[in-house]
């Protein structure tokens, strides 16, 4: 099989199939799913839901990621960040990757239907289709607002975790979704600025490519203000307490600092540093939610 880069293909290893699932992204998704589970109850999460619920969500998310690799293989081949991916290098064929994605998705749905509840399974399927089909297959190439519109699919894990425990959708998990939804544009647009030339070469209409860096930096700053406001809502509705409020304010202020530095253009590598901080921000914010939840239970 010929590779997209013209090089002789290497034999696929298990690591290549693991890479198709985007394991680093999966870890962050699992953290938010776990937080959703533990926030949903004042008692302990049943071990079957804890283990198999997260397993099912992970399998479905991994299947969606594998589809993303297939659809984006030609784009990946021309971008420095992704040119060594298994499909771009020809180590895994598109057909094999799609079969792997289908296997993961079916296994994930089976696990969720067997060990959680139907609502969790169907919401997970909707999230999978939203990311793999609507965002990757259409929105990514259709509009510079791709990441905003498609962000709902990536924001679903805390809702899925919550519903896996309770079997119902309420305001609290939707608020967690809203936090990730507001976080996604400043997170991803910072990376898009850093990789602007590559996105332009791949003919992907990311905001810095279509509207310029200054326009994108303004919107990163605005969305970061929105994110700060949204992140305070769990305290406002008494879902969390003072510990979370302090963490949300501190983490949000630091995010605003990086967004302002990026806007001013006063530091080199501000875009990639903003992107890296955004990952720590989301991780620490959800950990603060979890710690605060158990602190309130013990008071």
N, C-alpha and C positions, 0 to 999 in steps of 0.2 A: 504494500500500500504506500503510495506517495504521500509525503507530508506537505503541509502548507508552506513550509519553509524550504522545501526542496532537498532536505536532508534525509538520509536513510533512517527509517523508523526504528526505534528500539522496542524490545519486547515489553509488554505491559506488566507491571508489578502490582502487588496489592496496594502499594503506596499511591499508585496512580488512581486507582479506584477510590481510595480514601480522599485524595485531593479533589476528586469530582464532587464530593459532598461539601466542600468548603468548610473544613473542620473548625477553623478559627472563628468564622461567623456563627457556626453552630453552637460553639461554647457560649457566646454572648446571648444567643437566642435561648439556650437552655437556662441560663441564669435568670433571665426575665420570666421564663415559663415557671421556674421553681418559685420565684418570688410571688407570682400570681397564685400559685397553689397554696403557699403558706399564708398569704394575706386573706385567702378566701375562707379561712376557718379559725375558730378559737380553740379547737381541739387539734389533735395531730392529723396529718394527712395520711390516709390509709396507704400502706406500703405498696399495694398493688397499683394504686393510682400514681404514687410517687415514682415507682420504677417503670411501669409499663406505659403510663401516660407520657412521661418524658421520652421514653424509647419510641413510642409511636409518633410523637411530634417530630423527633429527630429524624426518624426514617423518612417521613414525608418531606421534611425540609431538605434532607440530603437528596431526595429524588428531584425536587425542584431545582436544586443547585446543579445537579448533573444535566438537566435539560438546558439550564443556562449555559453550561459549557458547550453543549452541542450547538445551540443557536448562535453563540458568540465566537465560535472557533476561528472564523476568518478575522474578526476584529482582534481577538486575543493574539493572533500571530503577528500583528504589526505594532503591538503595544509592549513597551519594555517591561511593564509590571506583570504581564500575563503571557508573554510569548513562550514561556517554558511549560505552560499547562499541558496536560496529557494529550488533548485533542489537537492543540496547535502544533505540537511536536510529532503527532501521528502515532503516539504510543498506544492510544486507545481509539478505535474506530467510532464514528458517529452511531452506527447501528448498535455496537456493543454498549456504548454509553446510554443510549435510549432504553435498551433492554435492562440495563442496571437501574436506571431511573424508575422504570415501570415496576421492577421487582421491589425496590425500596418503598415506592408509594403504596403498592398493594399490601406489602407486609405491614407498613405503618397503619394503614386504614384497618387492617384486620386486627392488629393489636389494640387500637383505640376502640373499635367496636366491641371487642371481647372484654376489655378491662376498664374502660371508662364509661362513656355513654355516647349515643348516636350524635348528639349535638356537637360534642367535641370533635368527633370524626368528620362531620360534614363541614364544620367551620375550618378545620385543618385542611380539608380538601379544597375549600374555597380559597384559602390562603395560598396553597400550592399552585392552583390554577392562576390566581392573581399575579403571582411572581413569575412563574414559568411561561405563561401564555400571554397575559395582558401586558405586563411590564416588559419582560425580555423579548417577546415576539413582536410587540407592536409599539408600546409607548416609548421605549428606549430610543427608537429610530424616528419617531414621529413628532416629538415636541421637546423643547428645552425644559418644560415643566414635568418631564418624565418621572423624575425622582420624587416630586411632590405628589403626583397622582398615584404613582405606583407604591408610594411609601406605606400605604395601608396594609399591604400584604406583609411587609417586613415588620409592621407594628403589632401583629396579631399574637405572638407567643404569650404575653401575660394574660390576655383574654382566654387563650386556649388552656393555660394552666388553671385559671380560675374556674372555667366551665367544667374542666375535668373533675374538679372536686365537688362543685355545687350542682352541675347539670343545668344551670341557667345563666342568662346574660343579665347583669345589673349595671348600675351606673359606675361602680368602683372600677371594674376591669376596663370599662370603656375609657375611663380617665387615664388609666395606665397606657392604653393604646394611644390616646391623644398625646401623651408625653413623648412617646417614641415617634409619633407622626410629626410633631413639631421639631424633634431633634434631628430627623433624617436630612432635611435640606442643608442646614449649616454643616452637618457632619460630611455629607457627600460632596457638596459644592466646594468645600475646602480642598478635598482631594482632586476634584475636577479642575480647579485652578492650577494645582501642582502638576497635573497631567494634561494640561490644556492642549499642548502641541500633539500629544498622542491621540487624544480624542478627535482633534481636527484631522489628523492623518487617517484615522479610521472612519471619518465621516459620520461621527455620532454628534447630534445636536445638543451637546451639553451647554448649559447656560453661559459659561465663560467663552465658549466658541461662538455662539450665536449673538450674544449681547455684550461681550467684553468683560474684562476682569473687574473694572470699577463697578459696573452694574451688579455683578455677582457679589462683590464684597459688601455693597449696600444691603443686598437682600440677605446675606449671611448675618449681618449685624441686626437687621430687623427681625429675622426669624429667631435669633438668639434672645432678643427681648421677649418675643412671644413665648419661647421655651421657658424662660425664667418665670413668666407669669403663670403659665400652665403648670409648671412644676410645684407651685405653691398651693394649687387647688386641693391636693390630698389633705393638707392641714386645714384649709378653709371649710371643707365638708366633714371635718372631724374623723377622717380616715386615718390620720397620723397625728403625732404630737410634736412637741417642741424640739426634740432631737432631730427629727426629719426636717423640720422647718429650718433649723440652723444649718444643717448639711445642704439643703436645697439652696439656701441663700449663698452659702460659701462657694459651693460648686458652680452655681449659676454666675456669681460675680467673676469667678476665674474664667469661665467660658466667655463672658462679655469682654474680659480683658483681652483674650486671644482674638476675639472677633474685631475688637477695636484696633489692636496691633496690626491685624491683617488689613483692615480698612485703611489705616494710615500708611502702610507700607514702610514702616520704620525698621523692620527687622528682616534679615534674609531667612528664607525657609519658613516664613510665618504660616503659609498655607498648610504645609505638611505637619507643622507643629500643632496647628489648630485641629487638624484632622485627628492626630494622635491623642490630643487631650480629650476630644469629644468621645472617644472610646472609653477612656478612664472615667469620664463624667457619667456616662450612662451606667457603667458597672457600679460605681460608687453610689450613685443616686438610688439605684434599686436595692443595693445592700443596706443603705440607710433606711429605706422603707421597711425592709425586713427586720432589722434590729429594733427600730422604733415600734413596730407592731408587737414584738415580744416583750419589749420594755413596758408598753402600755398594758399588756395582759398581766404583768407581774406587779403592777402598782395597786 
